[in-house]
Amino acid sequence: MSATTRIALIGFGEVGQTLAEDLAGAGVTDLVAFDVKFSDPESPPSRALAQHLDVRVAATAGQASADADLVICAVTAAQDVAAARAVAAGGLGKGGFFLDLNSASPGMKLASAALIEAAGGLYVEAAVMSPIGPKRIASPMLLGGPHMAAFLELAAPLGFSGARPFSEVLGKASAAKMCRSVMVKGIEALLTESLLAARHYDVLDTVVGSLSDLFPLPNWPQLSRYMISRSVEHGVRRAEEMREAARTVEEAGVAPLLTRMISERQDASAHYRSALAEDDLAAMLDAIIRETKPS
């Protein structure tokens, strides 16, 4: 991989920051980033820039993307199309790749692809199928669209070892991720409600023990704490993803009755971040219960 390859990062949250570190480690020296929160010097993306001195800052998404060989878009789900529009209007180089990592519905992906392709860019759909933290740039990704094979030639030397072609039909990779998310985030929501109530009634051990009998996994208390903590720590982002999952279900002609409710539970869980300090499942539930009681 040539060190002169220009890569733009649209969105500098957890994913953008992780990729910036890994791309720099792969020898990329021309990295530029834009995040709407850069306008606030106290925002997490702005503070993170101090740790990424090798990343240049752009004033707009269009400025960041101008003449880039690769644009990596990792914004919130609701901003998927808006980000693609800004990049398309700002001078994305003809033949430049646009990697859409956002957790959005197939319909949103198709709308973003149309904008990028009309501007002369090469749109590649990506569905990240795990949290970004453990494997970082090598996280498993399902790729979609007619340009995925060409993208892999560029991406493999950068460290995208977990990316694999999935379908030339745009929207399928996103559909796989969103339908999976209904189950994963749904289990998180059900565990949260079930075990909060069980703790209130002092039957937590009995309920968790019953789950262990019904679904034999190594450590249900540990798994339950982990899944509830994911909602508490990332509830706002996960709620937004679930609204996109609901859109996905609805685009399939199915009423997203439960999926909409999952987004509400994820949103509610985000209010109890202080509970993350508790390593024990019961202690975490107690902390949430204390927060829910009126003062």
NUDREN-462416 format. One record per residue: chain; residue number from 1; y negated, z negated, x of N, C-alpha, C in turn; residue in three letters. Coordinates in pm, whole numbers, m for minus. Layout:
N
chain resi n_yy n_zz n_xx ca_yy ca_zz ca_xx c_yy c_zz c_xx resn
A NUM Y Z X Y Z X Y Z X ALA
...
***
This chain:
295
chain resi n_yy n_zz n_xx ca_yy ca_zz ca_xx c_yy c_zz c_xx resn
A 1 119 0 85 0 0 0 m123 0 88 MET
A 2 m211 95 63 m335 102 140 m426 m15 105 SER
A 3 m484 m76 207 m576 m186 185 m704 m140 116 ALA
A 4 m728 m7 117 m850 46 57 m835 71 m92 THR
A 5 m715 52 m147 m696 67 m291 m791 m27 m364 THR
A 6 m868 26 m459 m962 m57 m532 m899 m105 m662 ARG
A 7 m900 m235 m682 m841 m295 m802 m945 m380 m872 ILE
A 8 m957 m358 m1002 m1050 m435 m1085 m971 m530 m1174 ALA
A 9 m1018 m653 m1181 m957 m754 m1268 m1054 m782 m1382 LEU
A 10 m1014 m748 m1503 m1096 m777 m1621 m1037 m902 m1687 ILE
A 11 m1109 m1012 m1674 m1057 m1142 m1716 m1017 m1219 m1592 GLY
A 12 m1076 m1338 m1574 m1048 m1416 m1454 m1003 m1557 m1492 PHE
A 13 m913 m1561 m1592 m850 m1687 m1628 m730 m1713 m1538 GLY
A 14 m632 m1783 m1591 m514 m1817 m1511 m444 m1694 m1456 GLU
A 15 m425 m1592 m1540 m354 m1472 m1496 m437 m1397 m1393 VAL
A 16 m566 m1377 m1421 m650 m1304 m1327 m658 m1371 m1191 GLY
A 17 m672 m1503 m1191 m680 m1576 m1065 m550 m1568 m986 GLN
A 18 m438 m1580 m1057 m308 m1572 m990 m288 m1435 m927 THR
A 19 m322 m1331 m1001 m306 m1196 m949 m401 m1169 m833 LEU
A 20 m522 m1223 m840 m616 m1206 m729 m559 m1261 m600 ALA
A 21 m500 m1380 m606 m440 m1440 m487 m325 m1355 m434 GLU
A 22 m239 m1309 m524 m121 m1235 m480 m157 m1096 m430 ASP
A 23 m256 m1033 m492 m298 m901 m446 m364 m909 m308 LEU
A 24 m445 m1012 m288 m504 m1032 m156 m394 m1057 m52 ALA
A 25 m292 m1133 m92 m181 m1157 m2 m102 m1032 30 GLY
A 26 m106 m934 m61 m37 m807 m39 m119 m710 45 ALA
A 27 m240 m752 84 m322 m669 172 m433 m592 105 GLY
A 28 m454 m615 m27 m563 m547 m97 m695 m613 m59 VAL
A 29 m787 m536 m7 m915 m591 38 m1032 m552 m52 THR
A 30 m1007 m462 m147 m1114 m419 m238 m1081 m467 m378 ASP
A 31 m1114 m595 m404 m1090 m657 m533 m1223 m692 m598 LEU
A 32 m1239 m650 m724 m1361 m682 m797 m1322 m738 m934 VAL
A 33 m1398 m835 m983 m1361 m902 m1107 m1479 m912 m1201 ALA
A 34 m1447 m914 m1331 m1546 m942 m1434 m1482 m1032 m1539 PHE
A 35 m1560 m1131 m1581 m1519 m1218 m1692 m1644 m1254 m1769 ASP
A 36 m1637 m1251 m1901 m1756 m1282 m1982 m1808 m1422 m1953 VAL
A 37 m1721 m1510 m1903 m1762 m1648 m1875 m1830 m1664 m1740 LYS
A 38 m1839 m1556 m1662 m1912 m1565 m1536 m2060 m1597 m1559 PHE
A 39 m2109 m1569 m1680 m2250 m1598 m1709 m2278 m1748 m1712 SER
A 40 m2172 m1828 m1728 m2185 m1974 m1725 m2132 m2025 m1592 ASP
A 41 m2220 m2074 m1503 m2175 m2117 m1370 m2079 m2235 m1373 PRO
A 42 m2073 m2306 m1486 m1984 m2421 m1496 m1851 m2388 m1562 GLU
A 43 m1832 m2264 m1604 m1707 m2227 m1670 m1593 m2226 m1568 SER
A 44 m1469 m2247 m1614 m1355 m2243 m1520 m1346 m2112 m1441 PRO
A 45 m1367 m1993 m1502 m1362 m1872 m1419 m1470 m1870 m1311 PRO
A 46 m1589 m1918 m1343 m1696 m1921 m1243 m1661 m2017 m1130 SER
A 47 m1612 m2135 m1164 m1576 m2232 m1060 m1462 m2180 m974 ARG
A 48 m1371 m2104 m1034 m1257 m2051 m959 m1301 m1951 m853 ALA
A 49 m1413 m1886 m875 m1461 m1786 m779 m1484 m1846 m641 LEU
A 50 m1518 m1974 m638 m1542 m2040 m510 m1416 m2042 m423 ALA
A 51 m1299 m2034 m488 m1173 m2032 m417 m1125 m1890 m387 GLN
A 52 m1199 m1792 m432 m1159 m1652 m416 m1274 m1573 m352 HIS
A 53 m1303 m1607 m227 m1415 m1544 m159 m1391 m1397 m130 LEU
A 54 m1265 m1353 m142 m1232 m1212 m118 m1250 m1126 m242 ASP
A 55 m1296 m1186 m354 m1314 m1113 m479 m1463 m1094 m504 VAL
A 56 m1503 m967 m520 m1642 m938 m554 m1662 m952 m704 ARG
A 57 m1783 m984 m744 m1814 m1006 m885 m1895 m888 m939 VAL
A 58 m1856 m839 m1056 m1928 m732 m1123 m2005 m788 m1241 ALA
A 59 m2114 m722 m1275 m2198 m769 m1385 m2141 m733 m1521 ALA
A 60 m2060 m627 m1526 m1999 m583 m1652 m1857 m535 m1625 THR
A 61 m1780 m522 m1732 m1645 m469 m1719 m1649 m324 m1672 ALA
A 62 m1747 m249 m1719 m1761 m111 m1678 m1792 m98 m1531 GLY
A 63 m1882 m184 m1482 m1917 m181 m1340 m1795 m216 m1255 GLN
A 64 m1718 m314 m1298 m1598 m353 m1222 m1498 m238 m1214 ALA
A 65 m1488 m161 m1321 m1383 m60 m1333 m1421 75 m1273 SER
A 66 m1549 95 m1244 m1594 226 m1196 m1518 265 m1070 ALA
A 67 m1454 380 m1077 m1381 437 m963 m1264 352 m915 ASP
A 68 m1214 262 m997 m1099 181 m958 m971 263 m965 ALA
A 69 m881 236 m872 m749 298 m877 m661 230 m982 ASP
A 70 m688 100 m1001 m611 22 m1097 m702 m82 m1160 LEU
A 71 m702 m85 m1293 m772 m189 m1368 m665 m275 m1435 VAL
A 72 m671 m405 m1409 m577 m497 m1471 m653 m579 m1574 ILE
A 73 m614 m565 m1699 m686 m630 m1808 m605 m750 m1856 CYS
A 74 m663 m870 m1837 m597 m994 m1879 m700 m1082 m1948 ALA
A 75 m739 m1041 m2068 m838 m1115 m2146 m766 m1182 m2264 VAL
A 76 m842 m1249 m2349 m779 m1308 m2467 m735 m1197 m2562 THR
A 77 m634 m1226 m2641 m572 m1123 m2725 m673 m1054 m2816 ALA
A 78 m765 m1131 m2873 m860 m1073 m2968 m956 m975 m2902 ALA
A 79 m969 m982 m2769 m1062 m895 m2697 m996 m773 m2635 GLN
A 80 m872 m748 m2671 m796 m638 m2610 m869 m504 m2625 ASP
A 81 m902 m468 m2746 m966 m338 m2771 m1108 m336 m2716 VAL
A 82 m1182 m446 m2731 m1319 m452 m2681 m1322 m433 m2530 ALA
A 83 m1227 m492 m2460 m1221 m477 m2314 m1190 m333 m2276 ALA
A 84 m1096 m272 m2347 m1062 m132 m2318 m1182 m42 m2344 ALA
A 85 m1256 m71 m2451 m1375 9 m2482 m1480 m2 m2372 ARG
A 86 m1500 m123 m2323 m1600 m145 m2218 m1561 m75 m2089 ALA
A 87 m1434 m80 m2056 m1385 m13 m1935 m1398 139 m1950 VAL
A 88 m1359 191 m2066 m1365 335 m2090 m1507 387 m2084 ALA
A 89 m1601 307 m2133 m1741 350 m2135 m1809 334 m2000 ALA
A 90 m1748 256 m1911 m1816 222 m1787 m1784 308 m1668 GLY
A 91 m1699 407 m1684 m1675 496 m1571 m1541 477 m1503 GLY
A 92 m1438 441 m1579 m1304 435 m1521 m1273 570 m1459 LEU
A 93 m1232 568 m1331 m1207 693 m1262 m1097 775 m1326 GLY
A 94 m1115 905 m1330 m1014 993 m1388 m884 974 m1310 LYS
A 95 m778 945 m1381 m650 922 m1315 m628 779 m1273 GLY
A 96 m726 691 m1298 m708 551 m1266 m617 484 m1367 GLY
A 97 m534 392 m1321 m443 321 m1411 m513 204 m1479 PHE
A 98 m478 182 m1604 m526 67 m1680 m404 m9 m1725 PHE
A 99 m380 m126 m1667 m264 m208 m1700 m306 m313 m1801 LEU
A 100 m255 m302 m1923 m292 m390 m2033 m190 m503 m2043 ASP
A 101 m228 m621 m1991 m139 m737 m1991 m157 m825 m2114 LEU
A 102 m248 m789 m2202 m285 m879 m2311 m175 m891 m2417 ASN
A 103 m167 m1011 m2475 m68 m1038 m2579 m123 m994 m2713 SER
A 104 m114 m866 m2739 m171 m808 m2860 m65 m730 m2937 ALA
A 105 m96 m701 m3062 0 m631 m3147 15 m485 m3105 SER
A 106 124 m419 m3147 140 m277 m3116 21 m193 m3162 PRO
A 107 m34 m224 m3279 m149 m148 m3327 m270 m161 m3237 GLY
A 108 m294 m283 m3187 m405 m304 m3094 m383 m228 m2964 MET
A 109 m259 m228 m2916 m228 m156 m2792 m252 m5 m2808 LYS
A 110 m213 47 m2923 m235 190 m2947 m384 224 m2950 LEU
A 111 m464 136 m3010 m609 158 m3016 m669 153 m2876 ALA
A 112 m625 59 m2794 m675 49 m2656 m633 171 m2575 SER
A 113 m509 214 m2593 m459 330 m2519 m541 454 m2551 ALA
A 114 m576 472 m2677 m654 590 m2717 m789 592 m2646 ALA
A 115 m854 476 m2633 m983 467 m2566 m971 501 m2417 LEU
A 116 m871 446 m2352 m854 468 m2208 m817 613 m2180 ILE
A 117 m725 667 m2258 m682 805 m2235 m796 903 m2261 GLU
A 118 m880 876 m2361 m993 964 m2390 m1092 965 m2274 ALA
A 119 m1097 856 m2198 m1188 848 m2084 m1127 905 m1956 ALA
A 120 m1004 952 m1964 m939 1011 m1847 m852 914 m1770 GLY
A 121 m838 791 m1820 m754 693 m1752 m609 704 m1793 GLY
A 122 m523 633 m1721 m380 634 m1747 m342 495 m1798 LEU
A 123 m318 485 m1927 m290 356 m1991 m144 318 m1974 TYR
A 124 m121 193 m1930 14 139 m1917 20 8 m1994 VAL
A 125 107 4 m2093 128 m118 m2169 218 m212 m2090 GLU
A 126 185 m341 m2090 269 m439 m2021 286 m562 m2109 ALA
A 127 408 m607 m2123 438 m731 m2195 497 m829 m2095 ALA
A 128 422 m935 m2066 468 m1036 m1972 562 m1130 m2047 VAL
A 129 686 m1139 m2000 790 m1207 m2079 820 m1349 m2032 MET
A 130 727 m1409 m1957 743 m1548 m1914 606 m1602 m1880 SER
A 131 591 m1735 m1866 466 m1788 m1813 438 m1727 m1675 PRO
A 132 312 m1708 m1642 276 m1641 m1518 298 m1730 m1396 ILE
A 133 299 m1863 m1417 301 m1956 m1305 420 m1945 m1211 GLY
A 134 545 m1952 m1261 659 m1961 m1169 674 m1840 m1075 PRO
A 135 673 m1718 m1130 699 m1600 m1046 573 m1520 m1015 LYS
A 136 462 m1560 m1075 331 m1502 m1043 333 m1349 m1062 ARG
A 137 289 m1273 m964 280 m1128 m981 418 m1065 m1001 ILE
A 138 523 m1136 m963 660 m1086 m979 720 m1125 m1113 ALA
A 139 639 m1177 m1205 689 m1217 m1337 753 m1099 m1409 SER
A 140 852 m1125 m1493 913 m1014 m1568 814 m951 m1664 PRO
A 141 804 m819 m1658 713 m743 m1745 787 m621 m1799 MET
A 142 771 m599 m1928 820 m476 m1989 705 m377 m1991 LEU
A 143 726 m258 m1936 622 m157 m1930 645 m50 m2036 LEU
A 144 535 2 m2090 545 105 m2192 445 216 m2172 GLY
A 145 480 334 m2226 390 449 m2220 437 554 m2123 GLY
A 146 381 673 m2131 427 785 m2048 394 773 m1900 PRO
A 147 306 677 m1862 264 665 m1722 330 549 m1649 HIS
A 148 429 485 m1712 484 363 m1652 556 390 m1520 MET
A 149 627 502 m1508 698 531 m1384 600 556 m1270 ALA
A 150 494 632 m1298 393 658 m1195 323 528 m1156 ALA
A 151 300 441 m1252 237 313 m1221 323 231 m1127 PHE
A 152 455 231 m1149 544 151 m1066 540 195 m919 LEU
A 153 516 323 m895 503 369 m757 385 303 m688 GLU
A 154 276 284 m762 159 216 m709 181 66 m702 LEU
A 155 249 12 m803 256 m133 m820 363 m200 m736 ALA
A 156 472 m133 m708 583 m197 m636 538 m257 m502 ALA
A 157 462 m184 m420 419 m245 m293 322 m361 m311 PRO
A 158 262 m373 m429 169 m482 m457 240 m612 m494 LEU
A 159 370 m602 m525 445 m723 m557 491 m734 m701 GLY
A 160 470 m629 m783 512 m632 m923 663 m609 m934 PHE
A 161 741 m693 m867 885 m670 m859 957 m699 m990 SER
A 162 893 m774 m1081 956 m804 m1208 927 m704 m1317 GLY
A 163 843 m605 m1287 808 m504 m1387 917 m398 m1395 ALA
A 164 948 m357 m1518 1051 m254 m1535 1014 m164 m1652 ARG
A 165 1051 m35 m1644 1025 54 m1755 1100 9 m1880 PRO
A 166 1033 16 m1994 1097 m27 m2118 1103 86 m2219 PHE
A 167 989 148 m2247 988 257 m2344 866 346 m2322 SER
A 168 887 475 m2333 772 566 m2327 690 562 m2454 GLU
A 169 743 502 m2558 673 489 m2685 582 367 m2678 VAL
A 170 452 389 m2684 358 279 m2678 374 186 m2798 LEU
A 171 367 59 m2773 378 m41 m2878 510 m113 m2878 GLY
A 172 615 m51 m2823 747 m115 m2827 753 m240 m2738 LYS
A 173 696 m232 m2619 697 m347 m2529 623 m463 m2593 ALA
A 174 508 m435 m2652 431 m538 m2720 510 m596 m2837 SER
A 175 577 m511 m2912 655 m558 m3026 764 m655 m2980 ALA
A 176 829 m624 m2869 933 m712 m2817 876 m849 m2782 ALA
A 177 761 m849 m2715 700 m976 m2676 653 m1055 m2799 LYS
A 178 586 m989 m2891 531 m1059 m3007 641 m1117 m3096 MET
A 179 748 m1040 m3116 858 m1091 m3199 926 m1209 m3131 CYS
A 180 938 m1204 m3000 991 m1318 m2924 899 m1438 m2938 ARG
A 181 769 m1415 m2934 672 m1524 m2942 681 m1598 m3075 SER
A 182 712 m1526 m3182 728 m1592 m3312 833 m1702 m3300 VAL
A 183 942 m1673 m3230 1048 m1773 m3214 1007 m1884 m3118 MET
A 184 956 m1847 m3001 925 m1948 m2898 815 m2042 m2945 VAL
A 185 703 m1984 m2991 592 m2070 m3036 628 m2140 m3167 LYS
A 186 714 m2076 m3246 759 m2140 m3369 843 m2263 m3341 GLY
A 187 931 m2256 m3242 1010 m2373 m3205 919 m2484 m3153 ILE
A 188 820 m2447 m3075 723 m2547 m3027 655 m2618 m3145 GLU
A 189 612 m2539 m3243 544 m2596 m3359 637 m2686 m3439 ALA
A 190 761 m2641 m3460 857 m2721 m3537 891 m2852 m3464 LEU
A 191 911 m2844 m3334 938 m2965 m3257 822 m3063 m3266 LEU
A 192 700 m3012 m3256 583 m3098 m3262 579 m3174 m3394 THR
A 193 592 m3102 m3505 584 m3167 m3636 704 m3259 m3660 GLU
A 194 823 m3212 m3626 943 m3291 m3649 940 m3421 m3570 SER
A 195 908 m3413 m3441 919 m3531 m3356 801 m3626 m3372 LEU
A 196 684 m3575 m3409 574 m3666 m3442 612 m3751 m3564 LEU
A 197 670 m3687 m3665 712 m3761 m3783 826 m3857 m3749 ALA
A 198 920 m3811 m3667 1033 m3897 m3628 985 m4020 m3552 ALA
A 199 885 m4002 m3467 831 m4116 m3393 764 m4215 m3489 ARG
A 200 694 m4162 m3586 629 m4249 m3685 732 m4335 m3758 HIS
A 201 844 m4275 m3794 947 m4347 m3871 1046 m4422 m3781 TYR
A 202 1022 m4418 m3649 1108 m4488 m3552 1251 m4435 m3555 ASP
A 203 1267 m4304 m3567 1400 m4243 m3564 1405 m4131 m3459 VAL
A 204 1317 m4139 m3360 1307 m4031 m3260 1440 m4011 m3186 LEU
A 205 1499 m4119 m3136 1623 m4105 m3059 1735 m4045 m3144 ASP
A 206 1742 m4084 m3269 1845 m4031 m3358 1826 m3881 m3380 THR
A 207 1702 m3839 m3403 1674 m3697 m3427 1703 m3614 m3303 VAL
A 208 1655 m3660 m3187 1678 m3585 m3064 1826 m3582 m3030 VAL
A 209 1897 m3695 m3055 2040 m3696 m3032 2114 m3598 m3121 GLY
A 210 2068 m3586 m3245 2130 m3491 m3338 2107 m3348 m3294 SER
A 211 1986 m3320 m3243 1957 m3186 m3191 2049 m3154 m3073 LEU
A 212 2074 m3254 m2989 2162 m3234 m2874 2303 m3199 m2918 SER
A 213 2348 m3260 m3028 2481 m3229 m3081 2486 m3090 m3142 ASP
A 214 2379 m3055 m3214 2377 m2928 m3286 2354 m2810 m3191 LEU
A 215 2262 m2829 m3096 2230 m2724 m2997 2248 m2785 m2858 PHE
A 216 2367 m2780 m2803 2396 m2851 m2677 2323 m2792 m2557 PRO
A 217 2212 m2852 m2523 2134 m2815 m2405 2131 m2936 m2312 LEU
A 218 2105 m2918 m2183 2118 m3027 m2087 2034 m3151 m2115 PRO
A 219 1907 m3134 m2155 1819 m3249 m2166 1716 m3224 m2277 ASN
A 220 1751 m3260 m2400 1662 m3235 m2513 1531 m3312 m2505 TRP
A 221 1530 m3439 m2462 1401 m3507 m2450 1306 m3436 m2353 PRO
A 222 1359 m3393 m2240 1276 m3323 m2141 1229 m3188 m2195 GLN
A 223 1320 m3114 m2258 1284 m2984 m2315 1179 m3001 m2425 LEU
A 224 1195 m3103 m2509 1101 m3126 m2618 963 m3159 m2563 SER
A 225 958 m3245 m2462 828 m3279 m2405 762 m3155 m2344 ARG
A 226 842 m3073 m2275 787 m2952 m2214 731 m2858 m2320 TYR
A 227 807 m2834 m2427 763 m2738 m2528 640 m2788 m2603 MET
A 228 636 m2917 m2632 518 m2972 m2699 398 m2967 m2605 ILE
A 229 421 m2994 m2476 311 m2993 m2380 251 m2854 m2365 SER
A 230 333 m2750 m2381 280 m2613 m2371 179 m2588 m2483 ARG
A 231 209 m2638 m2602 115 m2622 m2714 m11 m2703 m2690 SER
A 232 5 m2824 m2639 m111 m2910 m2615 m202 m2850 m2508 VAL
A 233 m142 m2801 m2401 m221 m2750 m2288 m282 m2613 m2315 GLU
A 234 m207 m2527 m2385 m251 m2389 m2402 m265 m2351 m2549 HIS
A 235 m289 m2449 m2636 m286 m2424 m2780 m384 m2319 m2827 GLY
A 236 m504 m2319 m2772 m606 m2222 m2817 m559 m2080 m2788 VAL
A 237 m514 m2058 m2666 m467 m1925 m2627 m341 m1886 m2704 ARG
A 238 m251 m1981 m2722 m127 m1951 m2792 m151 m1926 m2941 ARG
A 239 m249 m1996 m2997 m284 m1971 m3137 m336 m1829 m3154 ALA
A 240 m416 m1786 m3058 m468 m1649 m3066 m355 m1548 m3053 GLU
A 241 m260 m1577 m2964 m145 m1489 m2951 m64 m1486 m3080 GLU
A 242 m52 m1600 m3147 24 m1603 m3271 m46 m1527 m3383 MET
A 243 m178 m1524 m3379 m248 m1440 m3478 m216 m1293 m3453 ARG
A 244 m201 m1257 m3326 m158 m1120 m3295 m12 m1099 m3334 GLU
A 245 69 m1203 m3319 209 m1194 m3363 215 m1174 m3514 ALA
A 246 128 m1245 m3586 123 m1227 m3731 82 m1085 m3766 ALA
A 247 m12 m1030 m3689 m53 m891 m3711 66 m797 m3685 ARG
A 248 144 m830 m3581 262 m749 m3548 363 m750 m3662 THR
A 249 390 m869 m3715 485 m881 m3827 433 m804 m3949 VAL
A 250 303 m817 m3972 243 m749 m4087 246 m597 m4069 GLU
A 251 225 m550 m3947 232 m406 m3921 372 m352 m3947 GLU
A 252 472 m441 m3941 611 m402 m3970 641 m404 m4119 ALA
A 253 542 m444 m4202 563 m448 m4345 624 m578 m4395 GLY
A 254 625 m680 m4307 680 m811 m4342 565 m910 m4357 VAL
A 255 567 m990 m4463 462 m1089 m4483 476 m1199 m4377 ALA
A 256 374 m1222 m4295 383 m1320 m4185 354 m1462 m4232 PRO
A 257 428 m1510 m4329 400 m1640 m4390 410 m1754 m4288 LEU
A 258 521 m1760 m4217 540 m1867 m4120 458 m1845 m3994 LEU
A 259 446 m1722 m3952 376 m1694 m3827 231 m1739 m3834 THR
A 260 166 m1720 m3948 28 m1766 m3963 21 m1918 m3949 ARG
A 261 119 m1989 m4006 119 m2134 m3997 143 m2182 m3855 MET
A 262 223 m2107 m3780 248 m2143 m3640 116 m2140 m3562 ILE
A 263 32 m2042 m3590 m97 m2035 m3520 m183 m2157 m3551 SER
A 264 m176 m2208 m3674 m253 m2325 m3711 m204 m2449 m3637 GLU
A 265 m73 m2464 m3625 m18 m2579 m3552 m56 m2571 m3404 ARG
A 266 m49 m2451 m3346 m88 m2436 m3206 m235 m2472 m3186 GLN
A 267 m320 m2427 m3277 m462 m2462 m3270 m481 m2613 m3276 ASP
A 268 m411 m2678 m3369 m426 m2822 m3386 m377 m2899 m3262 ALA
A 269 m270 m2852 m3200 m215 m2921 m3084 m311 m2924 m2966 SER
A 270 m398 m2823 m2959 m490 m2814 m2846 m591 m2927 m2841 ALA
A 271 m603 m3005 m2948 m701 m3114 m2952 m652 m3240 m2882 HIS
A 272 m528 m3240 m2834 m470 m3364 m2783 m433 m3355 m2635 TYR
A 273 m522 m3296 m2556 m492 m3274 m2415 m473 m3404 m2337 ARG
A 274 m532 m3513 m2384 m515 m3640 m2312 m369 m3683 m2309 SER
A 275 m291 m3635 m2405 m149 m3672 m2410 m70 m3613 m2294 ALA
A 276 m124 m3514 m2226 m54 m3452 m2113 m33 m3549 m1999 LEU
A 277 m110 m3656 m1996 m95 m3756 m1889 36 m3833 m1900 ALA
A 278 101 m3824 m2015 225 m3900 m2038 347 m3816 m2001 GLU
A 279 431 m3869 m1912 550 m3796 m1868 669 m3814 m1962 ASP
A 280 668 m3922 m2038 779 m3953 m2129 752 m3894 m2267 ASP
A 281 856 m3842 m2332 840 m3779 m2463 781 m3876 m2564 LEU
A 282 838 m3996 m2575 789 m4092 m2673 644 m4129 m2646 ALA
A 283 610 m4150 m2518 472 m4186 m2483 375 m4073 m2518 ALA
A 284 419 m3949 m2496 333 m3835 m2531 310 m3830 m2682 MET
A 285 416 m3849 m2759 402 m3848 m2904 312 m3963 m2951 LEU
A 286 327 m4080 m2890 241 m4192 m2925 93 m4160 m2898 ASP
A 287 68 m4094 m2786 m69 m4058 m2752 m129 m3961 m2853 ALA
A 288 m49 m3866 m2898 m96 m3771 m3000 m123 m3844 m3132 ILE
A 289 m29 m3932 m3168 m45 m4006 m3294 m172 m4091 m3291 ILE
A 290 m201 m4152 m3177 m324 m4231 m3167 m447 m4145 m3188 ARG
A 291 m442 m4025 m3134 m557 m3934 m3146 m575 m3884 m3289 GLU
A 292 m465 m3877 m3364 m476 m3823 m3501 m525 m3926 m3601 THR
A 293 m516 m4055 m3566 m558 m4159 m3658 m710 m4170 m3660 LYS
A 294 m770 m4180 m3777 m915 m4196 m3782 m960 m4325 m3716 PRO
A 295 m1073 m4318 m3645 m1123 m4435 m3575 m1189 m4532 m3672 SER
***
